């Protein structure tokens, strides 16, 4: 469906930018966890959730 709106040139440009966008998304996610209450977010991660049980 997206290819109907984008021409072949823009489709190729979008494919070239996918790794960069993915990397910046990962960096932004880690930065968000770092800048906010990390425990609130990491309580949703299954492995880490068991390590920090509240007494």
CHARMM-style PDB file with segment names, atoms N, HN, CA, C and O in Angstrom:
ATOM      1  N   UNK     1       0.821  -1.190   0.000  1.00  0.00      PROA
ATOM      2  CA  UNK     1       0.000   0.000   0.000  1.00  0.00      PROA
ATOM      3  C   UNK     1       0.867   1.257   0.000  1.00  0.00      PROA
ATOM      4  O   UNK     1       0.547   2.247  -0.658  1.00  0.00      PROA
ATOM      5  N   UNK     2       1.956   1.202   0.739  1.00  0.00      PROA
ATOM      6  HN  UNK     2       2.215   0.398   1.274  1.00  0.00      PROA
ATOM      7  CA  UNK     2       2.847   2.358   0.781  1.00  0.00      PROA
ATOM      8  C   UNK     2       3.513   2.593  -0.573  1.00  0.00      PROA
ATOM      9  O   UNK     2       3.820   3.733  -0.922  1.00  0.00      PROA
ATOM     10  N   UNK     3       3.736   1.538  -1.328  1.00  0.00      PROA
ATOM     11  HN  UNK     3       3.487   0.612  -1.044  1.00  0.00      PROA
ATOM     12  CA  UNK     3       4.395   1.687  -2.629  1.00  0.00      PROA
ATOM     13  C   UNK     3       3.510   2.416  -3.627  1.00  0.00      PROA
ATOM     14  O   UNK     3       4.008   2.940  -4.623  1.00  0.00      PROA
ATOM     15  N   UNK     4       2.192   2.459  -3.377  1.00  0.00      PROA
ATOM     16  HN  UNK     4       1.787   2.033  -2.568  1.00  0.00      PROA
ATOM     17  CA  UNK     4       1.313   3.236  -4.260  1.00  0.00      PROA
ATOM     18  C   UNK     4       1.583   4.723  -4.131  1.00  0.00      PROA
ATOM     19  O   UNK     4       1.474   5.461  -5.110  1.00  0.00      PROA
ATOM     20  N   UNK     5       1.934   5.170  -2.936  1.00  0.00      PROA
ATOM     21  HN  UNK     5       2.023   4.571  -2.141  1.00  0.00      PROA
ATOM     22  CA  UNK     5       2.147   6.599  -2.699  1.00  0.00      PROA
ATOM     23  C   UNK     5       3.590   7.021  -2.960  1.00  0.00      PROA
ATOM     24  O   UNK     5       3.852   8.169  -3.319  1.00  0.00      PROA
ATOM     25  N   UNK     6       4.512   6.099  -2.780  1.00  0.00      PROA
ATOM     26  HN  UNK     6       4.300   5.167  -2.488  1.00  0.00      PROA
ATOM     27  CA  UNK     6       5.925   6.418  -2.996  1.00  0.00      PROA
ATOM     28  C   UNK     6       6.373   5.874  -4.345  1.00  0.00      PROA
ATOM     29  O   UNK     6       6.034   4.753  -4.725  1.00  0.00      PROA
ATOM     30  N   UNK     7       7.131   6.679  -5.052  1.00  0.00      PROA
ATOM     31  HN  UNK     7       7.406   7.590  -4.744  1.00  0.00      PROA
ATOM     32  CA  UNK     7       7.695   6.209  -6.299  1.00  0.00      PROA
ATOM     33  C   UNK     7       8.899   5.319  -6.016  1.00  0.00      PROA
ATOM     34  O   UNK     7       9.303   5.168  -4.863  1.00  0.00      PROA
ATOM     35  N   UNK     8       9.473   4.732  -7.060  1.00  0.00      PROA
ATOM     36  HN  UNK     8       9.145   4.854  -7.997  1.00  0.00      PROA
ATOM     37  CA  UNK     8      10.610   3.824  -6.839  1.00  0.00      PROA
ATOM     38  C   UNK     8      11.825   4.524  -6.222  1.00  0.00      PROA
ATOM     39  O   UNK     8      12.559   3.917  -5.442  1.00  0.00      PROA
ATOM     40  N   UNK     9      12.033   5.774  -6.559  1.00  0.00      PROA
ATOM     41  HN  UNK     9      11.436   6.267  -7.192  1.00  0.00      PROA
ATOM     42  CA  UNK     9      13.181   6.502  -6.005  1.00  0.00      PROA
ATOM     43  C   UNK     9      13.017   6.689  -4.497  1.00  0.00      PROA
ATOM     44  O   UNK     9      13.958   6.461  -3.736  1.00  0.00      PROA
ATOM     45  N   UNK    10      11.838   7.100  -4.069  1.00  0.00      PROA
ATOM     46  HN  UNK    10      11.073   7.285  -4.687  1.00  0.00      PROA
ATOM     47  CA  UNK    10      11.606   7.334  -2.644  1.00  0.00      PROA
ATOM     48  C   UNK    10      11.528   6.027  -1.867  1.00  0.00      PROA
ATOM     49  O   UNK    10      11.889   5.978  -0.691  1.00  0.00      PROA
ATOM     50  N   UNK    11      11.062   4.979  -2.514  1.00  0.00      PROA
ATOM     51  HN  UNK    11      10.769   5.019  -3.469  1.00  0.00      PROA
ATOM     52  CA  UNK    11      11.044   3.667  -1.869  1.00  0.00      PROA
ATOM     53  C   UNK    11      12.472   3.212  -1.573  1.00  0.00      PROA
ATOM     54  O   UNK    11      12.743   2.671  -0.501  1.00  0.00      PROA
ATOM     55  N   UNK    12      13.383   3.429  -2.518  1.00  0.00      PROA
ATOM     56  HN  UNK    12      13.164   3.868  -3.389  1.00  0.00      PROA
ATOM     57  CA  UNK    12      14.787   3.061  -2.318  1.00  0.00      PROA
ATOM     58  C   UNK    12      15.418   3.936  -1.231  1.00  0.00      PROA
ATOM     59  O   UNK    12      16.190   3.438  -0.412  1.00  0.00      PROA
ATOM     60  N   UNK    13      15.101   5.218  -1.216  1.00  0.00      PROA
ATOM     61  HN  UNK    13      14.474   5.622  -1.882  1.00  0.00      PROA
ATOM     62  CA  UNK    13      15.632   6.092  -0.164  1.00  0.00      PROA
ATOM     63  C   UNK    13      15.128   5.666   1.215  1.00  0.00      PROA
ATOM     64  O   UNK    13      15.882   5.687   2.188  1.00  0.00      PROA
ATOM     65  N   UNK    14      13.865   5.282   1.297  1.00  0.00      PROA
ATOM     66  HN  UNK    14      13.252   5.264   0.506  1.00  0.00      PROA
ATOM     67  CA  UNK    14      13.314   4.826   2.572  1.00  0.00      PROA
ATOM     68  C   UNK    14      14.001   3.545   3.022  1.00  0.00      PROA
ATOM     69  O   UNK    14      14.285   3.385   4.210  1.00  0.00      PROA
ATOM     70  N   UNK    15      14.272   2.636   2.104  1.00  0.00      PROA
ATOM     71  HN  UNK    15      14.042   2.766   1.140  1.00  0.00      PROA
ATOM     72  CA  UNK    15      14.964   1.398   2.467  1.00  0.00      PROA
ATOM     73  C   UNK    15      16.388   1.665   2.918  1.00  0.00      PROA
ATOM     74  O   UNK    15      16.901   0.957   3.785  1.00  0.00      PROA
ATOM     75  N   UNK    16      17.037   2.671   2.347  1.00  0.00      PROA
ATOM     76  HN  UNK    16      16.620   3.245   1.642  1.00  0.00      PROA
ATOM     77  CA  UNK    16      18.397   3.015   2.766  1.00  0.00      PROA
ATOM     78  C   UNK    16      18.431   3.609   4.169  1.00  0.00      PROA
ATOM     79  O   UNK    16      19.415   3.438   4.889  1.00  0.00      PROA
ATOM     80  N   UNK    17      17.368   4.303   4.564  1.00  0.00      PROA
ATOM     81  HN  UNK    17      16.569   4.442   3.980  1.00  0.00      PROA
ATOM     82  CA  UNK    17      17.331   4.969   5.860  1.00  0.00      PROA
ATOM     83  C   UNK    17      16.844   4.066   6.973  1.00  0.00      PROA
ATOM     84  O   UNK    17      16.955   4.448   8.138  1.00  0.00      PROA
ATOM     85  N   UNK    18      16.310   2.890   6.683  1.00  0.00      PROA
ATOM     86  HN  UNK    18      16.220   2.580   5.737  1.00  0.00      PROA
ATOM     87  CA  UNK    18      15.771   2.012   7.718  1.00  0.00      PROA
ATOM     88  C   UNK    18      16.788   1.640   8.805  1.00  0.00      PROA
ATOM     89  O   UNK    18      16.435   1.704   9.982  1.00  0.00      PROA
ATOM     90  N   UNK    19      18.029   1.257   8.479  1.00  0.00      PROA
ATOM     91  HN  UNK    19      18.315   1.205   7.522  1.00  0.00      PROA
ATOM     92  CA  UNK    19      18.982   0.953   9.558  1.00  0.00      PROA
ATOM     93  C   UNK    19      19.289   2.166  10.445  1.00  0.00      PROA
ATOM     94  O   UNK    19      19.444   2.024  11.657  1.00  0.00      PROA
ATOM     95  N   UNK    20      19.376   3.338   9.850  1.00  0.00      PROA
ATOM     96  HN  UNK    20      19.250   3.453   8.865  1.00  0.00      PROA
ATOM     97  CA  UNK    20      19.659   4.544  10.621  1.00  0.00      PROA
ATOM     98  C   UNK    20      18.498   4.876  11.554  1.00  0.00      PROA
ATOM     99  O   UNK    20      18.704   5.206  12.722  1.00  0.00      PROA
ATOM    100  N   UNK    21      17.295   4.788  11.036  1.00  0.00      PROA
ATOM    101  HN  UNK    21      17.128   4.520  10.088  1.00  0.00      PROA
ATOM    102  CA  UNK    21      16.117   5.062  11.857  1.00  0.00      PROA
ATOM    103  C   UNK    21      16.005   4.032  12.979  1.00  0.00      PROA
ATOM    104  O   UNK    21      15.652   4.379  14.106  1.00  0.00      PROA
ATOM    105  N   UNK    22      16.301   2.786  12.681  1.00  0.00      PROA
ATOM    106  HN  UNK    22      16.589   2.504  11.766  1.00  0.00      PROA
ATOM    107  CA  UNK    22      16.266   1.753  13.715  1.00  0.00      PROA
ATOM    108  C   UNK    22      17.288   1.997  14.806  1.00  0.00      PROA
ATOM    109  O   UNK    22      16.989   1.807  15.985  1.00  0.00      PROA
ATOM    110  N   UNK    23      18.486   2.412  14.438  1.00  0.00      PROA
ATOM    111  HN  UNK    23      18.729   2.566  13.480  1.00  0.00      PROA
ATOM    112  CA  UNK    23      19.529   2.669  15.420  1.00  0.00      PROA
ATOM    113  C   UNK    23      19.163   3.864  16.295  1.00  0.00      PROA
ATOM    114  O   UNK    23      19.335   3.812  17.513  1.00  0.00      PROA
ATOM    115  N   UNK    24      18.661   4.939  15.688  1.00  0.00      PROA
ATOM    116  HN  UNK    24      18.521   4.980  14.699  1.00  0.00      PROA
ATOM    117  CA  UNK    24      18.276   6.102  16.477  1.00  0.00      PROA
ATOM    118  C   UNK    24      17.083   5.796  17.380  1.00  0.00      PROA
ATOM    119  O   UNK    24      16.971   6.350  18.474  1.00  0.00      PROA
ATOM    120  N   UNK    25      16.198   4.920  16.926  1.00  0.00      PROA
ATOM    121  HN  UNK    25      16.289   4.470  16.038  1.00  0.00      PROA
ATOM    122  CA  UNK    25      15.081   4.513  17.785  1.00  0.00      PROA
ATOM    123  C   UNK    25      15.588   3.749  18.999  1.00  0.00      PROA
ATOM    124  O   UNK    25      15.101   3.954  20.111  1.00  0.00      PROA
ATOM    125  N   UNK    26      16.557   2.875  18.793  1.00  0.00      PROA
ATOM    126  HN  UNK    26      16.952   2.709  17.890  1.00  0.00      PROA
ATOM    127  CA  UNK    26      17.129   2.126  19.908  1.00  0.00      PROA
ATOM    128  C   UNK    26      17.850   3.059  20.875  1.00  0.00      PROA
ATOM    129  O   UNK    26      17.709   2.921  22.090  1.00  0.00      PROA
ATOM    130  N   UNK    27      18.613   3.999  20.352  1.00  0.00      PROA
ATOM    131  HN  UNK    27      18.727   4.111  19.365  1.00  0.00      PROA
ATOM    132  CA  UNK    27      19.314   4.968  21.200  1.00  0.00      PROA
ATOM    133  C   UNK    27      18.307   5.827  21.971  1.00  0.00      PROA
ATOM    134  O   UNK    27      18.502   6.100  23.156  1.00  0.00      PROA
ATOM    135  N   UNK    28      17.245   6.246  21.309  1.00  0.00      PROA
ATOM    136  HN  UNK    28      17.087   6.025  20.347  1.00  0.00      PROA
ATOM    137  CA  UNK    28      16.220   7.030  21.978  1.00  0.00      PROA
ATOM    138  C   UNK    28      15.516   6.245  23.068  1.00  0.00      PROA
ATOM    139  O   UNK    28      15.187   6.794  24.119  1.00  0.00      PROA
ATOM    140  N   UNK    29      15.283   4.964  22.822  1.00  0.00      PROA
ATOM    141  HN  UNK    29      15.550   4.518  21.968  1.00  0.00      PROA
ATOM    142  CA  UNK    29      14.636   4.130  23.839  1.00  0.00      PROA
ATOM    143  C   UNK    29      15.520   3.965  25.066  1.00  0.00      PROA
ATOM    144  O   UNK    29      15.044   4.061  26.197  1.00  0.00      PROA
ATOM    145  N   UNK    30      16.803   3.719  24.845  1.00  0.00      PROA
ATOM    146  HN  UNK    30      17.190   3.641  23.926  1.00  0.00      PROA
ATOM    147  CA  UNK    30      17.731   3.596  25.966  1.00  0.00      PROA
ATOM    148  C   UNK    30      17.851   4.927  26.702  1.00  0.00      PROA
ATOM    149  O   UNK    30      17.923   4.956  27.931  1.00  0.00      PROA
ATOM    150  N   UNK    31      17.873   6.019  25.960  1.00  0.00      PROA
ATOM    151  HN  UNK    31      17.814   5.996  24.962  1.00  0.00      PROA
ATOM    152  CA  UNK    31      17.923   7.339  26.585  1.00  0.00      PROA
ATOM    153  C   UNK    31      16.675   7.635  27.401  1.00  0.00      PROA
ATOM    154  O   UNK    31      16.753   8.264  28.456  1.00  0.00      PROA
ATOM    155  N   UNK    32      15.530   7.185  26.918  1.00  0.00      PROA
ATOM    156  HN  UNK    32      15.466   6.674  26.061  1.00  0.00      PROA
ATOM    157  CA  UNK    32      14.290   7.371  27.665  1.00  0.00      PROA
ATOM    158  C   UNK    32      14.308   6.590  28.971  1.00  0.00      PROA
ATOM    159  O   UNK    32      13.885   7.099  30.009  1.00  0.00      PROA
ATOM    160  N   UNK    33      14.797   5.355  28.921  1.00  0.00      PROA
ATOM    161  HN  UNK    33      15.141   4.941  28.078  1.00  0.00      PROA
ATOM    162  CA  UNK    33      14.907   4.552  30.144  1.00  0.00      PROA
ATOM    163  C   UNK    33      15.896   5.198  31.104  1.00  0.00      PROA
ATOM    164  O   UNK    33      15.665   5.213  32.313  1.00  0.00      PROA
ATOM    165  N   UNK    34      16.981   5.725  30.586  1.00  0.00      PROA
ATOM    166  HN  UNK    34      17.168   5.714  29.604  1.00  0.00      PROA
ATOM    167  CA  UNK    34      17.991   6.353  31.435  1.00  0.00      PROA
ATOM    168  C   UNK    34      17.458   7.634  32.077  1.00  0.00      PROA
ATOM    169  O   UNK    34      17.731   7.898  33.248  1.00  0.00      PROA
ATOM    170  N   UNK    35      16.703   8.428  31.323  1.00  0.00      PROA
ATOM    171  HN  UNK    35      16.482   8.213  30.371  1.00  0.00      PROA
ATOM    172  CA  UNK    35      16.263   9.731  31.811  1.00  0.00      PROA
ATOM    173  C   UNK    35      15.040   9.641  32.712  1.00  0.00      PROA
ATOM    174  O   UNK    35      14.786  10.554  33.498  1.00  0.00      PROA
ATOM    175  N   UNK    36      14.284   8.563  32.612  1.00  0.00      PROA
ATOM    176  HN  UNK    36      14.491   7.822  31.974  1.00  0.00      PROA
ATOM    177  CA  UNK    36      13.081   8.442  33.434  1.00  0.00      PROA
ATOM    178  C   UNK    36      13.346   7.453  34.558  1.00  0.00      PROA
ATOM    179  O   UNK    36      14.480   7.031  34.785  1.00  0.00      PROA
ATOM    180  N   UNK    37      12.304   7.103  35.235  1.00  0.00      PROA
ATOM    181  HN  UNK    37      11.383   7.446  35.051  1.00  0.00      PROA
ATOM    182  CA  UNK    37      12.406   6.131  36.311  1.00  0.00      PROA
ATOM    183  C   UNK    37      12.678   4.763  35.699  1.00  0.00      PROA
ATOM    184  O   UNK    37      11.747   4.109  35.230  1.00  0.00      PROA
ATOM    185  N   UNK    38      13.916   4.321  35.692  1.00  0.00      PROA
ATOM    186  HN  UNK    38      14.672   4.853  36.073  1.00  0.00      PROA
ATOM    187  CA  UNK    38      14.309   3.090  34.993  1.00  0.00      PROA
ATOM    188  C   UNK    38      13.599   1.878  35.553  1.00  0.00      PROA
ATOM    189  O   UNK    38      13.298   0.943  34.811  1.00  0.00      PROA
ATOM    190  N   UNK    39      13.327   1.873  36.835  1.00  0.00      PROA
ATOM    191  HN  UNK    39      13.572   2.633  37.438  1.00  0.00      PROA
ATOM    192  CA  UNK    39      12.687   0.707  37.432  1.00  0.00      PROA
ATOM    193  C   UNK    39      11.236   0.561  36.971  1.00  0.00      PROA
ATOM    194  O   UNK    39      10.750  -0.555  36.790  1.00  0.00      PROA
ATOM    195  N   UNK    40      10.558   1.668  36.784  1.00  0.00      PROA
ATOM    196  HN  UNK    40      10.953   2.575  36.931  1.00  0.00      PROA
ATOM    197  CA  UNK    40       9.188   1.648  36.293  1.00  0.00      PROA
ATOM    198  C   UNK    40       9.109   0.998  34.917  1.00  0.00      PROA
ATOM    199  O   UNK    40       8.185   0.232  34.646  1.00  0.00      PROA
ATOM    200  N   UNK    41      10.062   1.295  34.054  1.00  0.00      PROA
ATOM    201  HN  UNK    41      10.813   1.918  34.274  1.00  0.00      PROA
ATOM    202  CA  UNK    41      10.062   0.742  32.695  1.00  0.00      PROA
ATOM    203  C   UNK    41      10.597  -0.677  32.697  1.00  0.00      PROA
ATOM    204  O   UNK    41      10.042  -1.544  32.022  1.00  0.00      PROA
ATOM    205  N   UNK    42      11.672  -0.933  33.446  1.00  0.00      PROA
ATOM    206  HN  UNK    42      12.123  -0.229  33.994  1.00  0.00      PROA
ATOM    207  CA  UNK    42      12.282  -2.260  33.419  1.00  0.00      PROA
ATOM    208  C   UNK    42      11.473  -3.305  34.177  1.00  0.00      PROA
ATOM    209  O   UNK    42      11.768  -4.496  34.077  1.00  0.00      PROA
ATOM    210  N   UNK    43      10.471  -2.893  34.925  1.00  0.00      PROA
ATOM    211  HN  UNK    43      10.230  -1.926  35.007  1.00  0.00      PROA
ATOM    212  CA  UNK    43       9.579  -3.875  35.551  1.00  0.00      PROA
ATOM    213  C   UNK    43       8.780  -4.650  34.516  1.00  0.00      PROA
ATOM    214  O   UNK    43       8.255  -5.720  34.825  1.00  0.00      PROA
ATOM    215  N   UNK    44       8.677  -4.143  33.312  1.00  0.00      PROA
ATOM    216  HN  UNK    44       9.104  -3.274  33.061  1.00  0.00      PROA
ATOM    217  CA  UNK    44       7.957  -4.832  32.242  1.00  0.00      PROA
ATOM    218  C   UNK    44       8.828  -5.835  31.502  1.00  0.00      PROA
ATOM    219  O   UNK    44       8.304  -6.647  30.739  1.00  0.00      PROA
ATOM    220  N   UNK    45      10.152  -5.806  31.705  1.00  0.00      PROA
ATOM    221  HN  UNK    45      10.578  -5.147  32.325  1.00  0.00      PROA
ATOM    222  CA  UNK    45      11.064  -6.755  31.050  1.00  0.00      PROA
ATOM    223  C   UNK    45      11.066  -8.032  31.888  1.00  0.00      PROA
ATOM    224  O   UNK    45      11.384  -7.973  33.076  1.00  0.00      PROA
ATOM    225  N   UNK    46      10.720  -9.188  31.307  1.00  0.00      PROA
ATOM    226  HN  UNK    46      10.462  -9.235  30.342  1.00  0.00      PROA
ATOM    227  CA  UNK    46      10.526 -10.397  32.108  1.00  0.00      PROA
ATOM    228  C   UNK    46      11.746 -10.826  32.924  1.00  0.00      PROA
ATOM    229  O   UNK    46      11.597 -11.115  34.111  1.00  0.00      PROA
ATOM    230  N   UNK    47      12.924 -10.881  32.350  1.00  0.00      PROA
ATOM    231  HN  UNK    47      13.045 -10.647  31.386  1.00  0.00      PROA
ATOM    232  CA  UNK    47      14.107 -11.375  33.061  1.00  0.00      PROA
ATOM    233  C   UNK    47      14.510 -10.439  34.185  1.00  0.00      PROA
ATOM    234  O   UNK    47      14.828 -10.881  35.290  1.00  0.00      PROA
ATOM    235  N   UNK    48      14.497  -9.146  33.900  1.00  0.00      PROA
ATOM    236  HN  UNK    48      14.239  -8.787  33.003  1.00  0.00      PROA
ATOM    237  CA  UNK    48      14.942  -8.156  34.874  1.00  0.00      PROA
ATOM    238  C   UNK    48      13.897  -7.968  35.966  1.00  0.00      PROA
ATOM    239  O   UNK    48      14.241  -7.606  37.091  1.00  0.00      PROA
ATOM    240  N   UNK    49      12.653  -8.204  35.659  1.00  0.00      PROA
ATOM    241  HN  UNK    49      12.373  -8.499  34.745  1.00  0.00      PROA
ATOM    242  CA  UNK    49      11.560  -8.013  36.613  1.00  0.00      PROA
ATOM    243  C   UNK    49      11.773  -8.874  37.866  1.00  0.00      PROA
ATOM    244  O   UNK    49      11.471  -8.425  38.971  1.00  0.00      PROA
ATOM    245  N   UNK    50      12.283 -10.092  37.715  1.00  0.00      PROA
ATOM    246  HN  UNK    50      12.528 -10.458  36.817  1.00  0.00      PROA
ATOM    247  CA  UNK    50      12.479 -10.975  38.866  1.00  0.00      PROA
ATOM    248  C   UNK    50      13.670 -10.603  39.720  1.00  0.00      PROA
ATOM    249  O   UNK    50      13.747 -11.028  40.873  1.00  0.00      PROA
ATOM    250  N   UNK    51      14.599  -9.826  39.197  1.00  0.00      PROA
ATOM    251  HN  UNK    51      14.536  -9.480  38.261  1.00  0.00      PROA
ATOM    252  CA  UNK    51      15.808  -9.492  39.938  1.00  0.00      PROA
ATOM    253  C   UNK    51      15.574  -8.422  41.005  1.00  0.00      PROA
ATOM    254  O   UNK    51      16.302  -8.366  41.996  1.00  0.00      PROA
ATOM    255  N   UNK    52      14.581  -7.590  40.811  1.00  0.00      PROA
ATOM    256  HN  UNK    52      13.990  -7.635  40.006  1.00  0.00      PROA
ATOM    257  CA  UNK    52      14.357  -6.459  41.704  1.00  0.00      PROA
ATOM    258  C   UNK    52      13.003  -6.555  42.379  1.00  0.00      PROA
ATOM    259  O   UNK    52      12.218  -5.607  42.350  1.00  0.00      PROA
ATOM    260  N   UNK    53      12.733  -7.684  42.978  1.00  0.00      PROA
ATOM    261  HN  UNK    53      13.370  -8.454  43.002  1.00  0.00      PROA
ATOM    262  CA  UNK    53      11.468  -7.844  43.691  1.00  0.00      PROA
ATOM    263  C   UNK    53      11.459  -6.950  44.929  1.00  0.00      PROA
ATOM    264  O   UNK    53      12.472  -6.799  45.612  1.00  0.00      PROA
ATOM    265  N   UNK    54      10.312  -6.372  45.197  1.00  0.00      PROA
ATOM    266  HN  UNK    54       9.490  -6.495  44.641  1.00  0.00      PROA
ATOM    267  CA  UNK    54      10.156  -5.540  46.401  1.00  0.00      PROA
ATOM    268  C   UNK    54       9.908  -6.447  47.584  1.00  0.00      PROA
ATOM    269  O   UNK    54       9.172  -7.428  47.477  1.00  0.00      PROA
ATOM    270  N   UNK    55      10.514  -6.128  48.707  1.00  0.00      PROA
ATOM    271  HN  UNK    55      11.112  -5.332  48.794  1.00  0.00      PROA
ATOM    272  CA  UNK    55      10.350  -6.955  49.907  1.00  0.00      PROA
ATOM    273  C   UNK    55       9.023  -6.716  50.570  1.00  0.00      PROA
ATOM    274  OT1 UNK    55       8.724  -7.331  51.593  1.00  0.00      PROA
TER     275      UNK     55
END
